[in-house]
């Protein structure tokens, strides 16, 4: 029976207590026969007062089936095309970032 027929309120998605992860980047990956791991990092400031440079710290890993990773990558490509078409990010900026990522 749906919530409407039961007279109850529909739950909000995502609910207010839905967990989240903030990461600045993905630092590395590892893969096996059917799984891939992505290692997320966050750029945190140094606690040393003399150092102004942020440092990347690993904060979490995502483990998923390789097929799911491929589907996620295709979804991200779609999201990126939407962001370009809505002028949130420029194609030139994407090209600059792509050049630095593929050189590593």
Beta strands, then each sheet from edge to edge (+ up, - down):
strand 1: 25-31
strand 2: 35-44
strand 3: 55-65
sheet 1: 1+ 2- 3+
end
